[in-house]
Amino acid sequence: MHDILAPLGHLAGASRFKRISDKLYIDGNKIYRDKGLPFKSTWFSVYYALASAEAPLTILDIAEHIAFTHITVKNILREMEDEGLVTIKPNPNDKRSKLVSLSPKGKTLLKKLRPLWTSISRALGDVFRAGHPDIVNILNRIDKVIEEYPIYQRVDELDQAARITIIDYTPQLKTAFQQLVRPWLLEVLNGTLEKEDEFVLEHPDKAYLDTGGFIFFARVERPARSEGRPPAPGIAGCVVLKRLNEDEFEFAKLYIKNDYRNLGLATRLIERCITRCKENVATRLWLQTTLRMQAAHKLYYKLGFKDSPAPPHMAVLSRTEKIMSLDL
């Protein structure tokens, strides 16, 4: 039989997991049926949670213990109750929930299931080793990664990233730089710019490019999804990479337009700074910030920056309250 999923690679991952799972469940049911045991493979996790518990559990307790959905646990318990394997009683502490435990029949069945599970486990070990000797731990790691960073979120962020292009400064972008940075600086500085700020706004090329630095812009190629009206394509953010010496850079003037925030632009701009530093064989990247920018600090820490004292060759701005660095 031709397997049309084979050429799909990772895209068919969930389908293959489902196919393998179905085969294991079907074979498991055959084993229980041949042994004359009133049990289904799909009941195992719920049954085992109840068998391992020292006291009755709520449906929510079971769902949390085995990482199943509430409705899945409820449906399994309904089948097990029909078979007489569980006892479900009102919860005296919460009228909205029920307390579940193994019935006398369910406890008696456990004595017959345990030695059978040992045999099944050995057989599964042989099967899993055909894929990889450490397959169980691999599956655990996959499960953990999906829990921490769901597929839907990964796809959404990749989709957002496809809309973003990071470009270098050109003379035509001088006005865009001023329009991005000036309002933000005026807000941060309560309407009064420092001398360095005035100079770099009027002469960004002299302030940064002529001294071996760079200016990058984030350009959104097409509108992003949003509940309201999506922002229009165009220049959405910028960052400056200032050369401190032959081995070190400092990034500054990182700004993203309000309508384009939470699209990953700041991360993309900082990553470009890191990449350019490495291309220039730099050993350290610095930044200056204020204590009010807590959201930015979380991003910096995530990217590997650490709190550091200012180096002697850095011109520390009067508004600076925190200095961080990244070893490259």
N, C-alpha and C positions, 0 to 999 in steps of 0.2 A: 504494500500500500504506500502510495506517495504521500509524504508528510509535507504539506504546503507551509507549515510553520517553520520548518528547518532553516530556510533562507532569511528569516526575519531576525535572527539573533536575539539581542536583548529585548526587542519589542514583544517577542513571544514568551518572555520570562514568566509572567503571571499565568499564561495559558499552560505552560509546561508544568509549573508548580501544581496547578489545578489537576492536570492529567495524572501526574504522579500521585497526588493526594487521593484522587478517586480510585486509582488502582490499589493503593494500600488499604483504603477503607473497604473496598469490595473483597479483597483477599482476607482481610481481618474478619469480616462478617461470615465468610465461608468457614473460617477456623472455628468461630464461636458456634456456628450452626452444626458443624460436624461433631463438636464436643457436646452438643445438646444443651448449651448454655444460653439463657435468655438475655443476650447482650449484643450491643451494636458498637462498631468501632467509633462512630461519631459521639458516643456517650463517654468515651474514655476520660477526657480531661475533666468534665463535670463530676463524673463518678469518683475519679481519683481525688479531686479536691475535697469532696465530702468524706471519703474514706480516710483522708489524712487529717481532717479537722477534729479537734477535741470537743467542739461544741457545735450546735446547729449554725448554719450560715444563711445569710440573706442572699437573694439572687444577685444583688449588687456586689456582695462579698465574693461570690463565686466568679462573677465576671471580671473583677479586678485581679483575683488570684491567677486566673488563666488567660487574661487579656482577650476575652471574647466579648462580643457585644451583649448587651442586656437581653435583647430579643432572641439571640441565638441560645443563650443559657435557658431562657424561659421555655423555648420550644423543646429543647432537649429534656428538660425536667418534666414537661407534659408527657413525653413519650415514656420516660422512666417511671413516672407515676402510674401510667396505664399498665405498666408491667409489674407494678407493686414493689419497685426497688427503692423508692424514696417516700418519706413522710413529709408533708407540707402542712404547717400549722401557722395560725396568726401570730404575729410578733407582738407581745404584750407591751413592748417599748415603742412601737411605731405601727400604727394601724394601717399605714400605707404599704408595709412590706410583709413578707412571709418568712418564716424560719424553715429551713430545709435540712434534713438529715437522712441518712440511710435507714431504711426500714429493716426489721429483722431479716426479711428475705434478702435485702441488699447486702447485709453484713454476712449472711451465710454464703452468698454468691462470691464474696470477696475471697474466701478461703480457696475456692476452686479457680479463681481468676489469676491469683498471684503466681502459681507455678507455670501457668500458661503464658503469662506475660514474660516470664524469664525466657521461654523458648522463642516467643515472638521477637523479643529484643535481640537475641542472638541471630535470628534470621535477618532482621533489619540491619544488623551490623554488617553482615556479609553483603547485603545489597548496597548500603551506603558506602562501604569501602571501595566498591566498584567505581564510584564517582570521585571520592577523595577520602583518605583516612581520617581527616578532621572535619568531615562534612557537617556534623552536628554543631560544632562551634562556628563554622562558617555560616550556617543558617541562623544561629543565634546573633551573630554580628550583623547579618542582613536585617534581621528583625529589629535590632536595636537602632540601626541607622535609619530605617524607615520610620520608626517611632519618633526619633529626634528630628528628622528632616524629611517629611512626607514627600512622596513622588509628585503630588499635585503642586506643592510649593516649589520643588525643583524645576518642574516644567514651566511654571509661571515665571520664575526668575530667569530661566534660559530664554523665554520668550521676550521678557523685558530687555535682556542683554542684547538680543538681536536687533533691537531698535536703536542701540547706542553706538556711536562712533567717537573715539577719542582722537582729536586732531591737534597738530602743533600750531603755534601762533604764526600768523601772517599779518602784514601791515593792514590788510582789509578788516582784520578782527580787532583792531585797536578800539574802535567805538564799542564793540560788543564787550570787551574787557572793562571799559569804563562804566558801561551801563549795568554790568553785573556787580562790580566791586564797590563803586562809589556809594550807592544807597545802603549796602550792607555795612560798610565802614562807618558811615554817618550814624547809623542806628547803634552800632557797637560803641562808638565813641561819643555818643550823645551830641552829635552835630559838629564836633570839632576834630579835624583830621590832624595827625601828626605830620611832621615835615617829610618823613620818608614816604608816607602815604600819598601826599600831594605830588611828590616827584614821580613815584611809580605809576600813578594814574595818568599823568601827562606824558611820561616817557617810559612805557613798559619795556621797550626794546633796549634802551640804554641802561635801565635799572637791572635787567635780568639777562637778556640775550647777549649783550656786549661783554658781560662779565662771566660768560660761560654757563649761564642758567637756561631755563626753558619755561615756556608757558603752554599749558594744555587746556583744551576746551572739550566739553562733552556736548556732542550734537545728537539730538533725537531725530532719527530719520523719518519716523512716522508716529502718529498719535498713540499714546498708551491707553489701555483700557482703564476706565474709571466709572464710578456710579454716576457722576455728573458729566459735564462737558469735558472731553479730553483735551490736554494742552496741545497746542499746535507744534508741528515740527520746527526745529531751529536750535540755536545755541542755548543750552539750558544750565551750564555751569562751567566753572574754570578752577584752575589751581596753578600756582607758581612754584617752580623748582629753582631755588636760589643756591648758587654755588658758594660755599664757604671757603673751601680750599681745594687742593688737588684730590683729597680723599673723602670730603664730606659735603653733603648738600642739606638744605633746609627747605621744607615745603611750607607754603603760606598762601594767603588769599584764596583759601578753599571756600567756594560759595556755590550753592545750588538754588535755582529759582524755586520759590515756594510750590508752584504747581507741579514741579518735577521731582519733588522729594519722595523718598521711599521707593525709588526705582533702581537703587543700586548705583547711582551716578557717582556719589562720593567715593565709594569703594573702587569703582573703575578708575577714577582720576588718581587716587592714591596708589593703586597698583601700577598705573603707568609711570608715576614718579619713581616707584621702587625699581621697575624694570629699567628705566632710563639711568638710574644710579648704577645699577649693575652693569649696564652697557658701558658706562664710563669708569668701571672698576673702582667705584666708591666703596668705602668700608662702613659708612654710617649715614643715616638720614635723621634729621632733627625736625622738631616742630615746636612752636610756641602757641599757647592757648590761654583761655581764661577759665575760671572755675564755673562760670555759668553755663558752659557748653558741655553738659554732662552726657548728652546723647552722642556727641562727637567723641568724647573720651572713651565710651564703650566700644566704638568702632576702632579707635586707635589701639586699644588693648587687644581687641580681637585680631588685628593685623600684626600683632607682635611688638608694638611699641611699649617702652617701659619708662617710668618716671626717672629723670636724670637731672643732675645739676648742669647749669649752663656752661658750655666750654668757653674758654677765654676769648676765642676768636668770633663768637656770636654777638651780634648787635641786638641786645635784649630790649624790646619795646617797653615803654612805660606801662602799657596796659597788661603786659604778660604776667600771669599768675602761676603758670604751670609749664614746665618744659619736659619734653619726652624725646626719646631717641630709639632708633631701630638699628641693630647690628646687621649688616648685609653680608 
